[in-house]
Every structure is written in C-alpha cells, then in structure tokens.
Amino acid sequence: MQRPSLTVIAIAILSFILGAWLIFDSTRKLLTGYYTGEQTIGLEPWATIVSALGVRPADMAFPFLFLGIIWIVNGAIVLLGASTRYERTIAISIVTLFYALPGTLVGIFNIVLSLRERRLAKPAK
C-alpha cells in the first residue's frame, strides 16, 4: 500500500476534526438542550442561515449528528484511497458550506485540496 500524500492526510484530518466537532456539538445539544456556546456567546452564523430558510436551529441537532458521521466516514474513505474519494469530499464539502464558519472554511479547503489532488491523480494524455 502506497503512503498517502500530505494533501490526502490534510483532507482526512480536516474531515475528522469537523466530523468530531459536529458529533460533539449535536450530541451536547441532544443531551443538554444547548449547543456549545449558545448560552454565552449565542449561536454561530449558521443559525441565521437556517432560520432564514424557515428551520429552527434547535431542530438541526440530528442533521448535524448525521453530517458529523458522514465526515468521519469520509476521512476514512480518503485515507483508504477509494476511487471516488475526491468527488465524495467535494460533495460533502458543498453540503457543509452553509455551516458558517467552521464548515465553510473546512469545506473550501477540502474542495481546493480535492480538486488539486484529483487533477494530479489523472494520468497525462
């Protein structure tokens, strides 16, 4: 098995970090009734976005839990070297862009890194 490139490792680490955060924060919401920081600094910008779409931020705990699990699985898929790993990472990154600030930053980094790695992985004609 070939050693993963630094880009692949970066994509996987970002996937694991965001996935772990989403799982932690949504589990905390389900157990305590509050997202991290909700009582002290308020909700992040994502709450404004989902509220504008007519969804209560409190109802996002299960979707965030599911999204966190998908990110963790994505990190493992990237490390294992599945043939569609970059397309999968781009798709989940696009879905997560609305999770403003952490999801937006991780999503943009992962899209850029995946496009770069995908381009480099294609055989030259």
C-alpha positions as CSV (number, residue, x, y, z in Angstrom):
1,M,0.0,0.0,0.0
2,Q,1.3,3.4,-1.0
3,R,1.8,6.0,1.7
4,P,-0.8,8.8,1.4
5,S,0.3,12.2,0.2
6,L,0.3,15.2,2.5
7,T,-2.8,16.6,0.7
8,V,-4.7,13.3,1.4
9,I,-3.6,13.4,5.0
10,A,-4.7,17.1,5.3
11,I,-8.2,16.3,3.8
12,A,-8.6,13.3,6.2
13,I,-7.5,15.4,9.2
14,L,-9.9,18.2,8.3
15,S,-12.7,15.6,7.8
16,F,-12.0,14.0,11.2
17,I,-11.9,17.4,13.0
18,L,-15.1,18.7,11.5
19,G,-16.9,15.4,11.9
20,A,-15.8,15.1,15.6
21,W,-17.0,18.7,16.3
22,L,-20.3,18.2,14.6
23,I,-20.9,14.9,16.6
24,F,-19.8,16.5,19.8
25,D,-21.9,19.7,19.4
26,S,-25.0,17.9,18.2
27,T,-24.8,15.3,21.0
28,R,-24.4,18.1,23.5
29,K,-27.5,19.7,22.1
30,L,-29.4,16.5,22.4
31,L,-28.3,15.8,26.0
32,T,-28.3,19.3,27.5
33,G,-30.6,21.3,25.2
34,Y,-27.9,23.7,24.2
35,Y,-25.2,23.9,21.5
36,T,-21.7,24.8,22.7
37,G,-21.5,28.5,23.5
38,E,-25.3,29.0,22.9
39,Q,-25.8,30.4,26.4
40,T,-22.8,32.6,26.5
41,I,-22.0,33.9,23.0
42,G,-25.0,32.8,21.1
43,L,-25.2,30.6,18.0
44,E,-22.9,30.8,15.1
45,P,-23.8,32.4,11.8
46,W,-25.2,29.1,10.5
47,A,-28.2,29.6,12.8
48,T,-29.1,32.8,10.9
49,I,-28.9,31.0,7.6
50,V,-31.1,28.1,8.7
51,S,-33.6,30.5,10.4
52,A,-33.9,32.4,7.1
53,L,-34.8,29.1,5.4
54,G,-37.6,28.6,8.0
55,V,-35.8,25.9,10.1
56,R,-35.4,26.3,13.8
57,P,-31.7,26.0,14.8
58,A,-32.8,23.7,17.6
59,D,-34.1,21.2,15.0
60,M,-30.6,20.9,13.4
61,A,-29.1,18.5,16.1
62,F,-29.9,15.3,14.3
63,P,-28.9,16.6,10.8
64,F,-25.6,17.8,12.3
65,L,-25.0,14.4,14.0
66,F,-25.6,12.7,10.7
67,L,-23.3,15.1,8.9
68,G,-20.6,14.6,11.5
69,I,-20.8,10.8,11.0
70,I,-20.6,11.3,7.2
71,W,-17.4,13.5,7.7
72,I,-15.8,10.8,9.8
73,V,-16.6,8.1,7.3
74,N,-15.3,10.4,4.5
75,G,-12.0,10.9,6.3
76,A,-11.6,7.1,6.5
77,I,-12.6,6.7,2.8
78,V,-10.0,9.3,1.8
79,L,-7.2,7.5,3.7
80,L,-8.2,4.1,2.3
81,G,-7.9,5.5,-1.2
82,A,-11.3,4.8,-2.7
83,S,-11.6,5.7,-6.4
84,T,-14.3,8.4,-5.8
85,R,-12.7,9.9,-2.6
86,Y,-12.3,13.4,-4.1
87,E,-15.7,13.6,-5.6
88,R,-17.2,12.4,-2.3
89,T,-15.2,15.0,-0.4
90,I,-16.3,17.8,-2.8
91,A,-20.0,16.8,-2.5
92,I,-20.0,16.7,1.3
93,S,-18.0,20.0,1.4
94,I,-20.6,21.7,-0.7
95,V,-23.3,20.5,1.7
96,T,-21.4,21.8,4.7
97,L,-20.6,25.3,3.3
98,F,-23.7,26.6,5.0
99,Y,-22.3,25.7,8.4
100,A,-20.7,29.1,8.7
101,L,-17.7,29.5,9.9
102,P,-16.0,26.1,10.6
103,G,-17.9,24.2,7.9
104,T,-17.3,26.9,5.4
105,L,-13.6,27.1,6.0
106,V,-13.1,23.3,6.1
107,G,-15.4,22.9,3.0
108,I,-13.4,25.4,1.0
109,F,-10.1,23.9,2.0
110,N,-11.3,20.4,1.2
111,I,-12.7,21.4,-2.2
112,V,-9.5,23.2,-3.2
113,L,-7.3,20.3,-2.0
114,S,-9.6,17.6,-3.6
115,L,-9.6,19.4,-6.9
116,R,-5.8,19.8,-6.8
117,E,-5.3,16.1,-5.9
118,R,-7.8,14.9,-8.4
119,R,-6.1,16.8,-11.1
120,L,-2.7,15.4,-10.1
121,A,-4.1,11.9,-9.9
122,K,-5.3,11.9,-13.5
123,P,-2.9,10.3,-16.0
124,A,-1.4,12.7,-18.5
125,K,-2.6,12.4,-22.1
